Amino acid sequence: MRKPERDGFRPMLVGYMRVSSESDRQSTDLQRDALLAVGVDARHLFEDRASGAKDDRPGLAKALAFVRPADVLVVWKLDRLGRSLSHLLALASERVEGKAGGVPVAH
């Protein structure tokens, strides 16, 4: 639960992690450990097990719906977030234009 501040809620770190396959050989453990180490609360982690080329990534959709304008979306590597540079730019552009609130991304 977010702790209230004078102007609403305190900004928080929201983590997103993804592996490309549902195979047992791929794990989000390394990403999870890194996100937790920088201060992302385990309750604010979102995950997908799907190729980055897929548009349907429910974990990313939930993460983007969860973040608020002052929050920071944290990823282990930028390739975990977007399929390509143009896809990353489109995600950032949507946030800047206010479609989902401004969301800084840290990696």
C-alpha positions as CSV (number, residue, x, y, z in Angstrom):
1,M,0.0,0.0,0.0
2,R,1.3,3.5,-0.8
3,K,2.0,5.9,2.0
4,P,0.2,9.2,1.5
5,E,2.2,12.4,1.1
6,R,1.1,16.0,1.1
7,D,0.3,16.0,-2.7
8,G,-1.1,12.4,-2.9
9,F,1.2,9.4,-2.8
10,R,4.9,8.9,-2.5
11,P,6.6,7.9,-5.7
12,M,7.6,4.3,-5.8
13,L,9.7,1.9,-7.8
14,V,7.8,-0.6,-9.9
15,G,9.7,-3.5,-11.4
16,Y,9.2,-5.4,-14.6
17,M,10.9,-8.6,-15.7
18,R,10.6,-10.8,-18.7
19,V,12.1,-14.0,-20.0
20,S,11.7,-15.1,-23.6
21,S,10.4,-18.6,-23.0
22,E,8.1,-20.5,-20.6
23,S,10.8,-23.1,-20.5
24,D,12.1,-24.2,-17.1
25,R,15.6,-23.4,-18.3
26,Q,14.8,-19.6,-18.2
27,S,14.3,-17.9,-14.9
28,T,13.6,-14.4,-13.7
29,D,15.7,-15.0,-10.6
30,L,18.6,-12.8,-11.6
31,Q,16.3,-9.9,-12.7
32,R,14.2,-10.3,-9.5
33,D,17.3,-10.1,-7.3
34,A,18.6,-7.0,-9.1
35,L,15.2,-5.2,-8.9
36,L,14.9,-6.0,-5.2
37,A,18.5,-4.9,-4.6
38,V,17.7,-1.4,-5.9
39,G,14.7,-1.1,-3.7
40,V,11.7,-2.3,-5.7
41,D,9.2,-3.8,-3.2
42,A,8.4,-7.5,-4.0
43,R,4.7,-6.6,-4.1
44,H,5.4,-4.2,-7.0
45,L,7.0,-6.7,-9.4
46,F,5.4,-7.7,-12.7
47,E,6.5,-10.5,-14.9
48,D,6.1,-12.0,-18.3
49,R,7.2,-15.3,-19.8
50,A,7.0,-14.4,-23.5
51,S,9.1,-13.4,-26.4
52,G,9.8,-9.6,-26.6
53,A,8.4,-9.8,-30.1
54,K,4.9,-10.5,-28.8
55,D,2.5,-7.6,-28.4
56,D,0.5,-9.5,-25.8
57,R,2.4,-9.1,-22.6
58,P,-0.1,-9.0,-19.7
59,G,2.6,-8.4,-17.1
60,L,3.8,-5.3,-18.9
61,A,0.3,-4.1,-19.4
62,K,-0.4,-4.5,-15.6
63,A,2.8,-2.7,-14.7
64,L,2.0,0.2,-17.0
65,A,-1.5,0.4,-15.6
66,F,-0.2,0.3,-12.0
67,V,2.4,3.1,-12.3
68,R,1.5,6.7,-11.6
69,P,3.1,9.8,-13.1
70,A,5.7,10.2,-10.3
71,D,6.6,6.5,-10.1
72,V,9.7,4.9,-11.8
73,L,9.4,1.7,-13.8
74,V,12.6,-0.3,-13.3
75,V,13.9,-3.0,-15.6
76,W,17.1,-5.0,-15.4
77,K,18.0,-4.3,-19.1
78,L,16.1,-2.2,-21.6
79,D,15.7,-5.3,-23.9
80,R,13.4,-6.8,-21.2
81,L,11.0,-3.9,-21.8
82,G,10.9,-3.3,-25.5
83,R,11.3,-5.4,-28.7
84,S,13.3,-2.7,-30.5
85,L,14.5,0.9,-30.2
86,S,11.3,2.0,-32.1
87,H,9.1,0.0,-29.6
88,L,10.9,1.6,-26.6
89,L,10.4,5.0,-28.1
90,A,6.7,4.4,-28.7
91,L,6.3,3.2,-25.1
92,A,8.1,6.4,-23.8
93,S,6.1,8.6,-26.2
94,E,2.8,7.2,-24.9
95,R,3.8,8.0,-21.3
96,V,5.0,11.6,-22.2
97,E,1.8,12.3,-24.1
98,G,-0.2,11.5,-21.0
99,K,-1.9,8.3,-22.2
100,A,-0.7,6.5,-19.1
101,G,1.1,9.2,-17.1
102,G,4.7,10.1,-17.3
103,V,6.8,7.1,-16.3
104,P,10.6,7.5,-16.0
105,V,12.3,4.2,-16.7
106,A,15.5,3.2,-14.8
107,H,17.8,0.3,-15.7
